[in-house]
Amino acid sequence: MFNPLRTGLDHVALAVASRQDMFTWISHLDALGVDHDPLFETAEPLPHAMVVLRDPDGIAIELFWLGG
């Protein structure tokens, strides 16, 4: 079982191609009943957005879009 205090895999980050794809992923996760954090968006220091969910062991999976 995952323990955030133990050295090792902390999270997995997956790049999402576009900002719109973030909403597509969120809709897909919602349709499957997958719990996830709300979408986080900011423009500083660069435009980016992310949503975090957890695998069955509690390891964070981060969907991340970095604007250009």
N, CA, C and O atoms as a Tinker XYZ file with bonds, in Angstrom:
   272  protein
     1  N      0.842000   -1.179000    0.000000    73     2
     2  CA     0.000000    0.000000    0.000000    64     1     3
     3  C      0.890000    1.245000    0.000000    63     2     4     5
     4  O      1.944000    1.274000    0.635000    81     3
     5  N      0.453000    2.243000   -0.706000    73     3     6
     6  CA     1.198000    3.494000   -0.831000    64     5     7
     7  C      1.282000    4.216000    0.509000    63     6     8     9
     8  O      0.305000    4.288000    1.256000    81     7
     9  N      2.447000    4.738000    0.793000    73     7    10
    10  CA     2.665000    5.543000    1.993000    64     9    11
    11  C      3.412000    6.802000    1.561000    63    10    12    13
    12  O      4.558000    6.704000    1.124000    81    11
    13  N      2.792000    7.995000    1.671000    73    11    14
    14  CA     3.446000    9.222000    1.204000    64    13    15
    15  C      4.708000    9.571000    1.982000    63    14    16    17
    16  O      5.478000   10.427000    1.547000    81    15
    17  N      4.933000    8.931000    3.116000    73    15    18
    18  CA     6.121000    9.220000    3.920000    64    17    19
    19  C      7.291000    8.305000    3.583000    63    18    20    21
    20  O      8.396000    8.512000    4.084000    81    19
    21  N      7.069000    7.294000    2.739000    73    19    22
    22  CA     8.122000    6.361000    2.375000    64    21    23
    23  C      8.731000    6.777000    1.026000    63    22    24    25
    24  O      8.009000    7.188000    0.118000    81    23
    25  N     10.035000    6.671000    0.903000    73    23    26
    26  CA    10.715000    6.994000   -0.343000    64    25    27
    27  C     10.263000    6.049000   -1.437000    63    26    28    29
    28  O     10.125000    4.846000   -1.218000    81    27
    29  N     10.033000    6.609000   -2.628000    73    27    30
    30  CA     9.626000    5.794000   -3.766000    64    29    31
    31  C      8.715000    6.586000   -4.677000    63    30    32    33
    32  O      8.737000    7.817000   -4.689000    81    31
    33  N      7.916000    5.865000   -5.438000    73    31    34
    34  CA     7.001000    6.497000   -6.385000    64    33    35
    35  C      6.028000    7.400000   -5.651000    63    34    36    37
    36  O      5.314000    6.953000   -4.753000    81    35
    37  N      6.000000    8.667000   -6.029000    73    35    38
    38  CA     5.129000    9.644000   -5.390000    64    37    39
    39  C      3.870000    9.873000   -6.211000    63    38    40    41
    40  O      2.762000    9.892000   -5.676000    81    39
    41  N      4.050000   10.048000   -7.517000    73    39    42
    42  CA     2.907000   10.246000   -8.402000    64    41    43
    43  C      3.336000   10.010000   -9.847000    63    42    44    45
    44  O      4.522000    9.946000  -10.168000    81    43
    45  N      2.342000    9.885000  -10.689000    73    43    46
    46  CA     2.575000    9.745000  -12.124000    64    45    47
    47  C      1.901000   10.935000  -12.787000    63    46    48    49
    48  O      0.729000   11.205000  -12.524000    81    47
    49  N      2.620000   11.650000  -13.641000    73    47    50
    50  CA     2.053000   12.790000  -14.358000    64    49    51
    51  C      1.950000   12.434000  -15.841000    63    50    52    53
    52  O      2.910000   11.962000  -16.450000    81    51
    53  N      0.786000   12.667000  -16.396000    73    51    54
    54  CA     0.537000   12.390000  -17.809000    64    53    55
    55  C      0.175000   13.692000  -18.509000    63    54    56    57
    56  O     -0.704000   14.426000  -18.059000    81    55
    57  N      0.857000   13.972000  -19.611000    73    55    58
    58  CA     0.590000   15.195000  -20.362000    64    57    59
    59  C     -0.708000   15.060000  -21.152000    63    58    60    61
    60  O     -0.992000   14.014000  -21.737000    81    59
    61  N     -1.480000   16.126000  -21.156000    73    59    62
    62  CA    -2.705000   16.217000  -21.942000    64    61    63
    63  C     -2.428000   17.229000  -23.051000    63    62    64    65
    64  O     -1.836000   18.278000  -22.797000    81    63
    65  N     -2.848000   16.927000  -24.262000    73    63    66
    66  CA    -2.459000   17.704000  -25.444000    64    65    67
    67  C     -3.012000   19.129000  -25.469000    63    66    68    69
    68  O     -2.339000   20.038000  -25.954000    81    67
    69  N     -4.226000   19.336000  -24.955000    73    67    70
    70  CA    -4.817000   20.670000  -25.040000    64    69    71
    71  C     -5.659000   20.952000  -23.804000    63    70    72    73
    72  O     -6.031000   20.042000  -23.062000    81    71
    73  N     -5.948000   22.216000  -23.603000    73    71    74
    74  CA    -6.807000   22.609000  -22.481000    64    73    75
    75  C     -8.174000   21.953000  -22.627000    63    74    76    77
    76  O     -8.738000   21.476000  -21.642000    81    75
    77  N     -8.711000   21.923000  -23.843000    73    75    78
    78  CA   -10.018000   21.299000  -24.075000    64    77    79
    79  C     -9.996000   19.814000  -23.722000    63    78    80    81
    80  O    -10.990000   19.274000  -23.238000    81    79
    81  N     -8.872000   19.161000  -23.962000    73    79    82
    82  CA    -8.754000   17.743000  -23.611000    64    81    83
    83  C     -8.891000   17.516000  -22.108000    63    82    84    85
    84  O     -9.320000   16.443000  -21.684000    81    83
    85  N     -8.534000   18.511000  -21.299000    73    83    86
    86  CA    -8.716000   18.385000  -19.853000    64    85    87
    87  C    -10.199000   18.175000  -19.535000    63    86    88    89
    88  O    -10.548000   17.329000  -18.711000    81    87
    89  N    -11.063000   18.946000  -20.190000    73    87    90
    90  CA   -12.507000   18.823000  -19.958000    64    89    91
    91  C    -13.033000   17.486000  -20.469000    63    90    92    93
    92  O    -13.939000   16.906000  -19.871000    81    91
    93  N    -12.470000   16.996000  -21.570000    73    91    94
    94  CA   -12.857000   15.689000  -22.094000    64    93    95
    95  C    -12.504000   14.601000  -21.085000    63    94    96    97
    96  O    -13.306000   13.703000  -20.825000    81    95
    97  N    -11.289000   14.685000  -20.513000    73    95    98
    98  CA   -10.876000   13.710000  -19.505000    64    97    99
    99  C    -11.761000   13.784000  -18.275000    63    98   100   101
   100  O    -12.160000   12.748000  -17.743000    81    99
   101  N    -12.077000   14.983000  -17.814000    73    99   102
   102  CA   -12.929000   15.138000  -16.635000    64   101   103
   103  C    -14.300000   14.523000  -16.890000    63   102   104   105
   104  O    -14.834000   13.827000  -16.026000    81   103
   105  N    -14.871000   14.767000  -18.055000    73   103   106
   106  CA   -16.170000   14.176000  -18.399000    64   105   107
   107  C    -16.087000   12.657000  -18.423000    63   106   108   109
   108  O    -16.998000   11.973000  -17.956000    81   107
   109  N    -15.000000   12.131000  -18.963000    73   107   110
   110  CA   -14.800000   10.683000  -19.020000    64   109   111
   111  C    -14.692000   10.093000  -17.606000    63   110   112   113
   112  O    -15.323000    9.080000  -17.303000    81   111
   113  N    -13.902000   10.724000  -16.759000    73   111   114
   114  CA   -13.761000   10.247000  -15.382000    64   113   115
   115  C    -15.099000   10.302000  -14.654000    63   114   116   117
   116  O    -15.449000    9.367000  -13.934000    81   115
   117  N    -15.846000   11.382000  -14.834000    73   115   118
   118  CA   -17.156000   11.518000  -14.201000    64   117   119
   119  C    -18.109000   10.423000  -14.676000    63   118   120   121
   120  O    -18.843000    9.848000  -13.872000    81   119
   121  N    -18.102000   10.132000  -15.976000    73   119   122
   122  CA   -18.980000    9.096000  -16.531000    64   121   123
   123  C    -18.657000    7.721000  -15.949000    63   122   124   125
   124  O    -19.543000    6.879000  -15.800000    81   123
   125  N    -17.387000    7.501000  -15.622000    73   123   126
   126  CA   -16.968000    6.225000  -15.034000    64   125   127
   127  C    -17.128000    6.195000  -13.519000    63   126   128   129
   128  O    -16.947000    5.150000  -12.894000    81   127
   129  N    -17.467000    7.339000  -12.926000    73   127   130
   130  CA   -17.616000    7.415000  -11.473000    64   129   131
   131  C    -16.290000    7.455000  -10.734000    63   130   132   133
   132  O    -16.216000    7.055000   -9.572000    81   131
   133  N    -15.236000    7.937000  -11.399000    73   131   134
   134  CA   -13.905000    8.017000  -10.793000    64   133   135
   135  C    -13.797000    9.321000  -10.001000    63   134   136   137
   136  O    -14.010000   10.404000  -10.546000    81   135
   137  N    -13.468000    9.211000   -8.718000    73   135   138
   138  CA   -13.253000   10.410000   -7.902000    64   137   139
   139  C    -11.992000   11.131000   -8.357000    63   138   140   141
   140  O    -10.982000   10.500000   -8.671000    81   139
   141  N    -12.060000   12.449000   -8.390000    73   139   142
   142  CA   -10.896000   13.265000   -8.751000    64   141   143
   143  C    -11.037000   14.628000   -8.118000    63   142   144   145
   144  O    -12.128000   15.049000   -7.733000    81   143
   145  N     -9.911000   15.311000   -8.018000    73   143   146
   146  CA    -9.917000   16.680000   -7.513000    64   145   147
   147  C    -10.535000   17.596000   -8.561000    63   146   148   149
   148  O    -10.604000   17.238000   -9.737000    81   147
   149  N    -10.982000   18.771000   -8.143000    73   147   150
   150  CA   -11.461000   19.743000   -9.131000    64   149   151
   151  C    -10.315000   20.199000  -10.041000    63   150   152   153
   152  O     -9.141000   20.118000   -9.679000    81   151
   153  N    -10.679000   20.667000  -11.199000    73   151   154
   154  CA    -9.696000   21.206000  -12.137000    64   153   155
   155  C     -9.008000   22.413000  -11.508000    63   154   156   157
   156  O     -9.663000   23.310000  -10.976000    81   155
   157  N     -7.685000   22.420000  -11.576000    73   155   158
   158  CA    -6.898000   23.562000  -11.122000    64   157   159
   159  C     -6.339000   24.240000  -12.360000    63   158   160   161
   160  O     -5.709000   23.589000  -13.194000    81   159
   161  N     -6.561000   25.538000  -12.487000    73   159   162
   162  CA    -6.026000   26.300000  -13.619000    64   161   163
   163  C     -5.376000   27.580000  -13.109000    63   162   164   165
   164  O     -5.838000   28.185000  -12.141000    81   163
   165  N     -4.297000   27.980000  -13.777000    73   163   166
   166  CA    -3.661000   29.253000  -13.467000    64   165   167
   167  C     -2.919000   29.746000  -14.709000    63   166   168   169
   168  O     -2.595000   28.969000  -15.607000    81   167
   169  N     -2.664000   31.025000  -14.738000    73   167   170
   170  CA    -1.926000   31.618000  -15.855000    64   169   171
   171  C     -0.486000   31.948000  -15.481000    63   170   172   173
   172  O      0.305000   32.339000  -16.339000    81   171
   173  N     -0.144000   31.793000  -14.208000    73   171   174
   174  CA     1.195000   32.174000  -13.736000    64   173   175
   175  C      1.972000   30.965000  -13.251000    63   174   176   177
   176  O      1.374000   30.132000  -12.571000    81   175
   177  N      3.205000   30.804000  -13.533000    73   175   178
   178  CA     4.027000   31.644000  -14.382000    64   177   179
   179  C      3.759000   31.396000  -15.863000    63   178   180   181
   180  O      4.050000   32.252000  -16.698000    81   179
   181  N      3.202000   30.223000  -16.195000    73   179   182
   182  CA     2.746000   29.913000  -17.547000    64   181   183
   183  C      1.343000   29.329000  -17.434000    63   182   184   185
   184  O      0.999000   28.738000  -16.410000    81   183
   185  N      0.524000   29.491000  -18.486000    73   183   186
   186  CA    -0.802000   28.881000  -18.414000    64   185   187
   187  C     -0.678000   27.358000  -18.262000    63   186   188   189
   188  O      0.034000   26.704000  -19.025000    81   187
   189  N     -1.373000   26.814000  -17.279000    73   187   190
   190  CA    -1.403000   25.369000  -17.121000    64   189   191
   191  C     -2.645000   24.961000  -16.350000    63   190   192   193
   192  O     -3.276000   25.774000  -15.673000    81   191
   193  N     -2.979000   23.695000  -16.465000    73   191   194
   194  CA    -4.133000   23.143000  -15.774000    64   193   195
   195  C     -3.808000   21.710000  -15.385000    63   194   196   197
   196  O     -3.007000   21.039000  -16.036000    81   195
   197  N     -4.450000   21.248000  -14.302000    73   195   198
   198  CA    -4.251000   19.863000  -13.904000    64   197   199
   199  C     -5.451000   19.364000  -13.121000    63   198   200   201
   200  O     -6.192000   20.133000  -12.510000    81   199
   201  N     -5.613000   18.077000  -13.161000    73   199   202
   202  CA    -6.605000   17.391000  -12.349000    64   201   203
   203  C     -5.907000   16.145000  -11.794000    63   202   204   205
   204  O     -5.139000   15.487000  -12.496000    81   203
   205  N     -6.183000   15.834000  -10.537000    73   203   206
   206  CA    -5.511000   14.727000   -9.865000    64   205   207
   207  C     -6.538000   13.688000   -9.436000    63   206   208   209
   208  O     -7.584000   14.021000   -8.878000    81   207
   209  N     -6.225000   12.436000   -9.703000    73   207   210
   210  CA    -7.010000   11.314000   -9.223000    64   209   211
   211  C     -6.042000   10.331000   -8.586000    63   210   212   213
   212  O     -4.828000   10.525000   -8.656000    81   211
   213  N     -6.558000    9.286000   -7.972000    73   211   214
   214  CA    -5.681000    8.318000   -7.300000    64   213   215
   215  C     -6.002000    6.908000   -7.775000    63   214   216   217
   216  O     -7.159000    6.556000   -8.006000    81   215
   217  N     -4.937000    6.105000   -7.916000    73   215   218
   218  CA    -5.140000    4.706000   -8.283000    64   217   219
   219  C     -5.603000    3.939000   -7.044000    63   218   220   221
   220  O     -5.631000    4.509000   -5.954000    81   219
   221  N     -5.968000    2.650000   -7.184000    73   219   222
   222  CA    -6.465000    1.896000   -6.026000    64   221   223
   223  C     -5.486000    1.813000   -4.847000    63   222   224   225
   224  O     -5.909000    1.586000   -3.714000    81   223
   225  N     -4.192000    1.992000   -5.100000    73   223   226
   226  CA    -3.212000    1.985000   -4.016000    64   225   227
   227  C     -3.007000    3.358000   -3.398000    63   226   228   229
   228  O     -2.250000    3.489000   -2.436000    81   227
   229  N     -3.662000    4.380000   -3.928000    73   227   230
   230  CA    -3.546000    5.731000   -3.386000    64   229   231
   231  C     -2.481000    6.583000   -4.042000    63   230   232   233
   232  O     -2.235000    7.708000   -3.609000    81   231
   233  N     -1.842000    6.061000   -5.087000    73   231   234
   234  CA    -0.824000    6.844000   -5.795000    64   233   235
   235  C     -1.520000    7.874000   -6.686000    63   234   236   237
   236  O     -2.442000    7.539000   -7.430000    81   235
   237  N     -1.079000    9.114000   -6.605000    73   235   238
   238  CA    -1.688000   10.191000   -7.382000    64   237   239
   239  C     -1.353000   10.046000   -8.866000    63   238   240   241
   240  O     -0.216000    9.765000   -9.244000    81   239
   241  N     -2.373000   10.244000   -9.685000    73   239   242
   242  CA    -2.220000   10.315000  -11.142000    64   241   243
   243  C     -2.619000   11.732000  -11.522000    63   242   244   245
   244  O     -3.751000   12.154000  -11.283000    81   243
   245  N     -1.696000   12.453000  -12.107000    73   243   246
   246  CA    -1.906000   13.857000  -12.435000    64   245   247
   247  C     -2.034000   14.006000  -13.947000    63   246   248   249
   248  O     -1.122000   13.652000  -14.695000    81   247
   249  N     -3.169000   14.532000  -14.389000    73   247   250
   250  CA    -3.344000   14.892000  -15.798000    64   249   251
   251  C     -2.979000   16.358000  -15.893000    63   250   252   253
   252  O     -3.558000   17.193000  -15.197000    81   251
   253  N     -2.015000   16.680000  -16.759000    73   251   254
   254  CA    -1.413000   18.008000  -16.761000    64   253   255
   255  C     -1.349000   18.569000  -18.166000    63   254   256   257
   256  O     -0.878000   17.904000  -19.089000    81   255
   257  N     -1.829000   19.804000  -18.328000    73   255   258
   258  CA    -1.706000   20.526000  -19.593000    64   257   259
   259  C     -0.874000   21.775000  -19.343000    63   258   260   261
   260  O     -1.129000   22.527000  -18.402000    81   259
   261  N      0.116000   21.984000  -20.191000    73   259   262
   262  CA     0.961000   23.175000  -20.131000    64   261   263
   263  C      0.751000   23.975000  -21.399000    63   262   264   265
   264  O      1.066000   23.511000  -22.495000    81   263
   265  N      0.217000   25.179000  -21.249000    73   263   266
   266  CA    -0.030000   26.042000  -22.393000    64   265   267
   267  C      1.264000   26.648000  -22.913000    63   266   268   269
   268  O      2.292000   26.632000  -22.237000    81   267
   269  N      1.196000   27.163000  -24.083000    73   267   270
   270  CA     2.395000   27.718000  -24.672000    64   269   271
   271  C      2.213000   29.126000  -24.991000    63   270   272
   272  O      3.131000   29.767000  -25.501000    81   271
